[in-house]
Amino acid sequence: MKIFYNSATGNSLYVAKTIRDEIKDCELISMSKALKENKIEYYEDVIGFIYPIHCSGLPIVVNEFVSKLKINKETYIFAIGVTGGGGADISFSQINKLLPNKIKISNYCTIKYISNYTRAGRNPSEKRAKDAIKENESKLLEFIESLKKRECKEKDFKGGIGILGHIMWKDYYKNKDKNFNVNDKCIGCNMCEKVCPVDNIIMENNKPKWSGKCTDCMACINICPKEAINIGKSTIKKNRYLNPYIKREELL
């Protein structure tokens, strides 16, 4: 089994690691790293996708990875959308449309934690994050048992009106990093550069500089150990978020 994950703040990686702990013959692969290395052919019996929900649908990196993926027609595929409280059906519908040879998802699950979209609101405290993870523990373990049995669920996923908002965000909301900036707290650790899924950050004079191809994942803002990265002035007083069970280094 190979599980492809996309994780900016650690939630999706935490879910992937939980599955790996329960299903031993399992390899975790970062979708962004696979794309950068052009590793898109995987002829496994079982493949999983685990990712956060961005603006009701798939993150840009996940969309690109799945669209390029080459797999067997008989592959058992599962998907887990990790949300901040909403649904994940739009993302499942998108995956079904992106997969080659009319392959469809065999099994799926929505894990609802708490939103950590720093641009739009405040992040959860560590206690709230841990409470949300605990509340979803039984659901995740139940889904893992379903995977072990290779159970299949059929559903005609509908895009609905939410897909329009996602398209606008993905294709028409350009320069997502327009107001990103760094202050004097920056220590030049270059974690932001390493965590960026699309190599959008370069270090100049030991400070990050954004290149205009941001995917709006908030990884650089949240991973900064000094909270030195902001969006204009709107995030200066906001707390940052990383999954309480994932170390910074695991996201790099």
C-alpha positions in Angstrom: 0.0 0.0 0.0 1.2 3.5 -0.8 -0.4 6.5 0.7 0.1 9.9 -0.9 -0.4 12.8 1.4 -0.4 16.5 1.2 0.1 18.3 4.5 0.9 22.0 5.2 0.4 22.0 9.0 0.5 18.3 9.8 -3.1 17.2 10.1 -3.2 15.1 7.0 0.3 13.7 7.8 -1.0 12.7 11.2 -3.9 10.8 9.7 -1.5 9.1 7.2 0.8 8.1 10.0 -2.1 6.7 12.0 -3.0 4.4 9.1 0.6 3.3 8.7 0.7 2.4 12.4 -2.3 0.2 12.0 -1.5 -1.3 8.5 2.2 -2.2 8.6 2.9 -2.8 4.9 2.4 0.8 4.1 4.6 3.6 2.6 3.9 7.3 3.0 4.8 9.6 0.0 4.6 13.3 -0.1 2.7 14.4 -3.3 4.7 17.6 -3.6 8.0 15.7 -3.4 6.7 13.1 -5.9 5.8 15.9 -8.3 9.2 17.6 -7.9 10.9 14.3 -8.7 8.5 13.5 -11.5 7.6 10.2 -9.8 4.1 9.6 -11.1 3.9 5.8 -11.9 2.7 3.6 -9.1 1.4 0.1 -10.0 0.3 -0.9 -6.5 -2.8 -2.9 -5.4 -3.8 -0.2 -3.0 -3.4 3.5 -3.2 -4.6 6.2 -0.8 -4.9 10.0 -1.0 -4.9 12.1 2.2 -5.1 15.8 2.0 -6.6 19.0 3.5 -9.7 20.6 2.0 -8.9 23.9 0.4 -11.8 26.2 -0.5 -14.2 23.2 -0.5 -12.1 21.1 -2.8 -8.6 19.7 -3.6 -5.4 21.6 -2.9 -3.7 22.7 -6.1 -0.8 20.3 -5.6 -3.1 17.3 -5.1 -5.1 18.3 -8.2 -1.8 18.3 -10.2 -0.5 15.1 -8.8 -3.7 13.1 -9.3 -4.1 14.4 -12.9 -0.6 13.1 -13.8 -0.8 9.8 -11.9 -0.4 6.5 -13.8 -1.8 3.4 -12.0 -3.4 0.1 -12.7 -7.1 -0.1 -13.6 -7.7 -2.6 -10.9 -6.2 -0.5 -8.1 -8.2 -0.2 -4.9 -8.2 3.6 -4.2 -9.3 5.4 -1.1 -9.4 9.1 -0.2 -9.5 11.0 3.0 -10.4 14.7 3.0 -9.3 16.4 6.2 -11.5 19.4 6.8 -11.9 22.3 9.1 -15.5 21.3 9.7 -17.1 21.2 6.2 -17.6 18.3 3.8 -15.2 16.7 1.4 -17.5 15.3 -1.3 -16.4 17.9 -3.8 -12.8 16.7 -3.5 -13.9 13.1 -4.0 -15.8 14.1 -7.1 -12.7 15.9 -8.4 -10.5 12.9 -7.8 -12.9 10.7 -9.8 -12.7 13.1 -12.7 -8.9 13.3 -12.6 -8.1 9.6 -12.3 -7.0 7.9 -15.6 -9.0 5.2 -17.4 -12.3 6.1 -15.7 -11.0 4.7 -12.4 -13.1 5.6 -9.4 -12.5 5.9 -5.7 -13.3 2.6 -3.9 -13.6 4.0 -0.4 -13.6 7.4 1.2 -13.8 9.2 4.5 -14.1 12.8 5.8 -12.2 13.7 9.0 -13.3 16.9 10.6 -10.8 18.7 12.7 -10.7 22.5 13.1 -9.9 25.1 10.5 -6.4 26.5 10.4 -6.7 28.7 7.4 -4.7 31.6 8.9 -5.6 34.1 6.2 -9.3 34.0 7.1 -9.5 33.4 10.9 -7.8 32.5 14.1 -6.1 29.1 14.5 -7.2 26.6 17.2 -5.4 26.3 20.4 -3.4 23.2 21.1 -6.1 21.9 23.5 -8.9 22.5 20.9 -6.7 20.8 18.3 -6.1 17.7 20.5 -9.8 17.6 21.4 -10.8 17.5 17.7 -8.3 14.8 17.0 -9.6 12.7 19.9 -13.2 13.2 18.7 -12.4 11.8 15.3 -10.2 8.9 16.6 -12.9 6.3 16.5 -14.1 7.3 13.1 -10.6 7.0 11.7 -10.0 3.7 13.3 -13.3 2.4 12.0 -12.3 3.5 8.5 -8.9 1.7 8.8 -10.8 -1.5 9.6 -12.8 -0.9 6.5 -9.6 -0.6 4.5 -8.2 -3.8 5.9 -11.4 -5.6 4.6 -11.1 -3.7 1.2 -14.7 -2.6 1.6 -16.1 -0.5 -1.2 -18.7 2.3 -1.0 -20.5 3.6 -4.1 -21.7 7.2 -4.2 -22.4 9.6 -7.0 -20.5 12.7 -5.7 -22.0 16.0 -6.7 -19.9 19.1 -7.1 -22.7 21.5 -6.2 -22.4 25.2 -6.0 -19.2 24.9 -3.9 -17.3 23.8 -7.0 -17.7 27.2 -8.5 -16.1 28.9 -5.5 -13.3 26.4 -5.7 -12.7 27.1 -9.4 -12.7 30.8 -8.8 -10.1 30.4 -5.9 -7.9 28.0 -7.9 -7.9 29.5 -11.3 -8.8 33.2 -11.0 -7.5 34.2 -7.6 -4.0 35.0 -8.7 -1.0 36.2 -6.7 -2.1 34.4 -3.6 1.2 35.6 -1.9 0.8 39.2 -2.9 0.9 40.7 0.6 3.2 38.1 2.2 6.1 39.7 4.1 8.7 38.9 6.7 9.8 41.0 9.6 13.0 41.4 11.6 12.2 38.3 13.8 13.3 36.1 10.9 16.4 34.1 11.7 17.0 32.8 8.2 16.4 29.1 9.1 14.9 28.6 5.6 12.1 26.3 6.9 9.6 28.3 4.8 11.6 27.6 1.7 11.8 23.9 2.4 8.1 23.5 3.3 6.7 25.2 0.2 5.1 22.5 -2.0 5.8 24.4 -5.2 9.3 26.0 -4.6 7.6 29.4 -4.5 10.0 30.7 -1.9 13.7 31.7 -2.5 16.1 33.0 0.1 17.6 36.4 -0.6 20.0 38.0 1.9 18.9 35.3 4.3 15.2 36.3 4.0 12.3 34.6 2.2 11.0 36.1 -1.1 7.8 34.9 -2.7 7.6 34.3 -6.5 3.9 34.6 -7.3 3.0 30.9 -7.7 1.6 30.4 -4.2 -1.0 27.7 -3.6 -2.5 29.4 -0.5 -1.6 26.5 1.8 -0.3 28.6 4.7 2.6 26.2 5.3 5.3 28.9 5.4 3.3 31.1 7.8 2.6 28.4 10.3 6.0 26.6 10.2 8.0 29.7 11.0 9.5 29.2 14.5 9.6 33.0 15.1 6.2 33.9 13.6 8.0 36.3 11.3 5.9 35.7 8.2 2.6 37.6 7.8 0.0 38.5 5.2 0.0 42.3 5.3 -0.8 43.2 8.9 -3.8 40.9 9.2 -2.0 38.0 10.7 0.4 39.8 13.1 -1.7 39.0 16.2 -2.9 35.6 15.1 -1.6 32.4 16.6 0.1 29.9 14.3 -0.9 26.2 14.0 0.9 22.9 13.6 -0.6 19.5 14.5 0.3 18.9 18.1 1.6 15.4 17.3 3.7 16.3 14.3 7.2 17.8 14.4 8.2 20.7 12.2 11.0 18.6 10.6 8.5 16.0 9.4 6.8 18.6 7.1 10.1 19.6 5.4 
